[in-house]
Amino acid sequence: MFRTMGHTFELMKTSWGVLMKDRELLWFPIFSAIGVGIVIGLFFAVGTATGAIERLSESTASEGEQTTQAIQGGDIALAVVAFFLVYFVTIFFNAALVSAALERLRGGDPNVRSGFNHALAHIHVIIGWAIITASVSLILQIAKANQRNAFGRIALEIVGGVWEFLTFFVVPILVSENVGPFGAIKRSSGLVKKTWGRQITANFGFFIVYIIAVVIAIIPAFLLGLILPIAGIVTGLITVSIAMAVVQALEGIFKAALYEYAMGERPQEFDLRTLQSAYRPVQEGQY
């Protein structure tokens, strides 16, 4: 486990080297954050103007029958549309990032435009995948909110983890192969089964990196906030956003490299021996 984790961090270092060659990849998570912010802002603007925010908030805070009945169908529709749009924006820019990363790993010289163009060429399947994964997430969240049993909540968390695990390669598949969302899910689960357990290590490793990045980003903001609180808050928002963008870009490059190797290719910039050690198929000698 620890040996595999060590190789995983070696691959993260290689991903950093790729990012330094194509720093424009950082724009994709930044655009994603801006897009999500716009969607949320529009949701609150429309929801406030129509009273939907107030009705939904009261329903969440109270289980009274009168409050529940006050919710209108349009309120729920607005929330569902906003939920889907957040997923779509996030997945679209992630697809653009992975597309650009794959271009680099295949010997090309990507830029923001090439990543966008490739994602736009597959927007129909990206929309389909956004609908599917947003629906699954929404169903799981509703089920967990209505689950009072601790074991039931744990079971639902496990279901969500398995879903995320089996769909690890969906985005690279959507932008690389001529398949739809359901075909991508099937292909992803097949690749995961051939490399069982490695995605868990990768996800856990990036979870640690996210925590470290956020802590490092908060330190200067915290110190400045001791002197100028407002400046500290602004600085924190900027530094944390940059840190998250960097880690998300690294994660996109990392996933693209793992997908290439899972497909039997040797991604440029990555050491083959390290890939073999960190991402060994179940059946040795397959690649």
C-alpha positions as CSV (number, residue, x, y, z in Angstrom):
1,M,0.0,0.0,0.0
2,F,2.7,2.5,1.1
3,R,4.9,1.5,-1.8
4,T,2.1,2.1,-4.2
5,M,1.3,5.4,-2.6
6,G,5.0,6.4,-3.0
7,H,4.8,5.6,-6.7
8,T,1.6,7.6,-6.9
9,F,3.3,10.7,-5.5
10,E,6.1,10.2,-8.0
11,L,3.5,10.4,-10.8
12,M,2.1,13.5,-9.2
13,K,5.6,15.1,-9.4
14,T,5.7,14.1,-13.1
15,S,2.2,15.7,-13.5
16,W,3.6,18.9,-12.0
17,G,6.4,18.8,-14.7
18,V,3.8,18.5,-17.4
19,L,1.8,21.4,-15.9
20,M,4.9,23.6,-15.9
21,K,5.2,23.0,-19.6
22,D,1.6,23.8,-20.2
23,R,0.6,26.3,-17.6
24,E,-2.4,27.3,-19.6
25,L,-4.1,24.1,-18.3
26,L,-4.6,26.0,-15.1
27,W,-7.2,28.1,-16.8
28,F,-9.6,25.2,-17.1
29,P,-10.3,24.8,-13.3
30,I,-10.3,28.6,-13.0
31,F,-13.0,28.8,-15.7
32,S,-14.8,26.0,-14.1
33,A,-14.9,27.8,-10.7
34,I,-16.1,31.0,-12.5
35,G,-18.8,29.1,-14.3
36,V,-20.1,27.4,-11.2
37,G,-20.1,30.8,-9.4
38,I,-22.2,32.3,-12.2
39,V,-24.7,29.4,-12.1
40,I,-25.0,29.7,-8.3
41,G,-25.3,33.4,-8.6
42,L,-28.1,33.2,-11.2
43,F,-29.9,30.5,-9.1
44,F,-29.9,32.8,-6.0
45,A,-30.9,35.8,-8.1
46,V,-33.9,34.0,-9.7
47,G,-34.7,32.2,-6.5
48,T,-34.7,35.4,-4.4
49,A,-36.8,37.3,-7.0
50,T,-39.4,34.5,-7.1
51,G,-39.3,33.6,-3.4
52,A,-38.1,30.1,-4.2
53,I,-35.0,30.5,-1.9
54,E,-37.2,31.4,1.0
55,R,-39.6,28.5,0.5
56,L,-36.8,26.0,0.0
57,S,-35.0,27.3,3.1
58,E,-38.1,27.0,5.2
59,S,-38.7,23.5,4.0
60,T,-35.2,22.4,4.9
61,A,-35.4,24.0,8.4
62,S,-38.9,22.6,9.2
63,E,-40.8,19.4,8.6
64,G,-44.2,21.1,9.1
65,E,-46.8,20.1,6.6
66,Q,-47.8,23.7,5.9
67,T,-44.3,24.7,4.9
68,T,-43.8,21.7,2.7
69,Q,-47.0,22.4,0.8
70,A,-45.9,26.0,0.2
71,I,-43.1,24.7,-2.1
72,Q,-44.0,25.1,-5.7
73,G,-43.1,22.8,-8.6
74,G,-41.1,25.7,-10.1
75,D,-39.0,25.9,-7.0
76,I,-37.9,22.3,-7.2
77,A,-37.4,22.6,-11.0
78,L,-35.2,25.6,-10.5
79,A,-33.1,23.8,-7.9
80,V,-32.7,20.7,-10.1
81,V,-31.7,22.7,-13.1
82,A,-29.1,24.6,-11.1
83,F,-27.8,21.3,-9.7
84,F,-27.5,19.9,-13.2
85,L,-25.8,23.0,-14.6
86,V,-23.2,22.9,-11.8
87,Y,-22.4,19.4,-12.8
88,F,-22.3,20.2,-16.5
89,V,-20.0,23.2,-16.1
90,T,-17.6,21.2,-13.9
91,I,-17.6,18.2,-16.2
92,F,-17.2,20.3,-19.3
93,F,-14.1,22.1,-18.1
94,N,-12.7,18.9,-16.7
95,A,-13.2,17.3,-20.1
96,A,-11.4,20.2,-21.7
97,L,-8.6,19.8,-19.3
98,V,-8.3,16.1,-19.8
99,S,-8.4,16.6,-23.6
100,A,-5.5,19.1,-23.5
101,A,-3.6,16.8,-21.1
102,L,-4.1,13.9,-23.5
103,E,-2.8,16.0,-26.4
104,R,0.4,16.8,-24.5
105,L,0.9,13.1,-23.5
106,R,0.4,12.1,-27.1
107,G,3.2,14.4,-28.3
108,G,1.1,17.5,-29.1
109,D,1.3,21.1,-27.9
110,P,-2.1,21.9,-26.3
111,N,-3.6,25.3,-25.5
112,V,-6.8,26.6,-24.0
113,R,-8.5,26.8,-27.5
114,S,-7.6,23.2,-28.4
115,G,-8.9,21.9,-25.1
116,F,-12.2,23.8,-25.5
117,N,-12.6,22.7,-29.1
118,H,-12.1,19.1,-28.3
119,A,-14.6,19.3,-25.4
120,L,-17.1,21.1,-27.6
121,A,-16.8,18.4,-30.2
122,H,-18.0,15.9,-27.6
123,I,-20.5,18.2,-25.8
124,H,-23.5,15.9,-26.6
125,V,-22.0,13.0,-24.7
126,I,-20.8,15.4,-21.9
127,I,-24.3,16.6,-21.5
128,G,-25.5,13.0,-21.3
129,W,-22.9,12.1,-18.7
130,A,-23.7,15.3,-16.7
131,I,-27.4,14.3,-16.5
132,I,-26.5,10.7,-15.4
133,T,-24.0,11.6,-12.7
134,A,-26.0,14.5,-11.4
135,S,-29.1,12.3,-11.2
136,V,-27.2,9.6,-9.3
137,S,-25.7,12.2,-7.0
138,L,-29.1,13.8,-6.4
139,I,-30.8,10.4,-5.6
140,L,-28.0,9.5,-3.2
141,Q,-28.2,12.9,-1.4
142,I,-32.0,12.6,-1.1
143,A,-31.7,9.1,0.2
144,K,-29.1,10.0,2.8
145,A,-31.1,13.0,3.9
146,N,-34.1,10.8,4.5
147,Q,-32.1,7.9,6.1
148,R,-32.2,8.0,9.9
149,N,-30.3,4.7,10.3
150,A,-26.5,5.1,10.7
151,F,-25.8,1.8,8.9
152,G,-28.1,2.9,6.1
153,R,-26.2,6.1,5.7
154,I,-22.9,4.2,5.7
155,A,-24.3,1.9,3.0
156,L,-25.3,4.8,0.9
157,E,-21.8,6.3,1.3
158,I,-20.3,3.0,0.1
159,V,-22.6,3.0,-2.9
160,G,-21.5,6.5,-3.8
161,G,-17.8,5.5,-3.4
162,V,-18.3,2.5,-5.6
163,W,-20.0,4.6,-8.3
164,E,-17.2,7.2,-8.2
165,F,-14.6,4.3,-8.4
166,L,-16.2,2.5,-11.4
167,T,-16.7,5.8,-13.3
168,F,-13.0,6.9,-12.8
169,F,-12.2,6.9,-16.5
170,V,-15.5,8.1,-17.9
171,V,-14.3,11.6,-18.9
172,P,-11.1,10.5,-20.7
173,I,-13.2,7.8,-22.5
174,L,-15.9,10.3,-23.6
175,V,-13.3,12.6,-25.2
176,S,-11.2,9.8,-26.7
177,E,-13.5,7.1,-27.8
178,N,-16.6,7.1,-30.0
179,V,-19.0,5.9,-27.2
180,G,-21.9,7.4,-25.4
181,P,-22.3,7.9,-21.6
182,F,-23.5,4.4,-20.9
183,G,-20.8,2.9,-23.1
184,A,-18.3,5.0,-21.3
185,I,-19.5,3.7,-17.9
186,K,-19.1,0.2,-19.1
187,R,-15.7,0.8,-20.6
188,S,-14.6,2.6,-17.4
189,S,-15.7,-0.2,-15.1
190,G,-13.8,-2.7,-17.4
191,L,-10.6,-0.7,-17.1
192,V,-11.0,-0.4,-13.4
193,K,-11.4,-4.1,-13.0
194,K,-8.2,-4.7,-14.9
195,T,-6.3,-2.3,-12.5
196,W,-8.3,-3.0,-9.4
197,G,-7.4,-0.9,-6.4
198,R,-5.1,1.6,-8.0
199,Q,-7.8,4.3,-8.5
200,I,-8.4,4.2,-4.7
201,T,-4.8,4.9,-4.1
202,A,-4.8,7.8,-6.6
203,N,-8.0,9.3,-5.1
204,F,-6.6,9.0,-1.6
205,G,-3.3,10.5,-2.6
206,F,-5.0,13.5,-4.2
207,F,-7.2,13.9,-1.1
208,I,-4.1,14.4,0.9
209,V,-2.7,16.8,-1.7
210,Y,-5.9,18.9,-1.6
211,I,-5.6,19.2,2.2
212,I,-2.0,20.1,2.1
213,A,-2.5,22.7,-0.7
214,V,-5.4,24.4,1.2
215,V,-3.5,24.5,4.5
216,I,-0.5,26.1,2.7
217,A,-2.7,28.6,0.9
218,I,-4.5,29.6,4.2
219,I,-1.3,30.3,6.2
220,P,-0.4,33.6,4.5
221,A,-4.0,34.7,4.5
222,F,-4.3,33.9,8.2
223,L,-1.1,35.8,9.1
224,L,-2.3,38.8,7.1
225,G,-5.7,38.6,8.6
226,L,-4.2,39.1,12.1
227,I,-3.3,42.5,10.9
228,L,-6.0,43.4,8.3
229,P,-9.0,41.0,8.6
230,I,-10.6,42.0,5.3
231,A,-7.3,41.8,3.4
232,G,-6.8,38.3,5.0
233,I,-10.2,37.2,3.7
234,V,-9.5,38.4,0.2
235,T,-6.0,36.9,0.2
236,G,-7.4,33.6,1.4
237,L,-10.0,33.5,-1.3
238,I,-7.3,34.1,-3.9
239,T,-4.7,31.7,-2.6
240,V,-7.1,28.9,-1.9
241,S,-8.6,29.3,-5.4
242,I,-5.1,29.1,-6.9
243,A,-4.2,26.1,-4.8
244,M,-7.4,24.3,-5.8
245,A,-6.9,25.1,-9.5
246,V,-3.3,23.7,-9.4
247,V,-4.3,20.5,-7.7
248,Q,-7.3,20.1,-10.1
249,A,-5.0,20.6,-13.1
250,L,-2.6,18.0,-11.7
251,E,-5.4,15.6,-11.1
252,G,-6.6,16.0,-14.7
253,I,-3.1,15.3,-16.1
254,F,-2.7,12.4,-13.7
255,K,-6.0,10.8,-14.8
256,A,-5.1,11.3,-18.5
257,A,-1.8,9.5,-18.0
258,L,-3.4,6.6,-16.2
259,Y,-6.0,6.3,-18.9
260,E,-3.3,6.2,-21.6
261,Y,-1.4,3.5,-19.7
262,A,-4.6,1.5,-19.0
263,M,-5.2,1.6,-22.8
264,G,-1.7,0.1,-23.4
265,E,-0.1,3.3,-24.5
266,R,3.0,5.0,-23.0
267,P,2.2,8.6,-22.2
268,Q,5.0,10.9,-23.0
269,E,6.7,12.7,-20.1
270,F,5.9,9.8,-17.8
271,D,8.4,7.1,-16.7
272,L,7.2,3.7,-17.8
273,R,8.7,1.8,-14.9
274,T,7.0,4.1,-12.4
275,L,3.7,3.7,-14.2
276,Q,4.1,-0.1,-14.2
277,S,4.8,-0.1,-10.4
278,A,2.0,2.3,-9.5
279,Y,-0.6,1.0,-12.0
280,R,0.1,-2.7,-12.5
281,P,-2.7,-4.6,-14.2
282,V,-4.2,-7.6,-12.4
283,Q,-2.9,-10.0,-15.0
284,E,0.9,-9.4,-15.2
285,G,2.4,-9.0,-18.6
286,Q,-0.9,-7.7,-20.1
287,Y,0.8,-4.6,-21.5
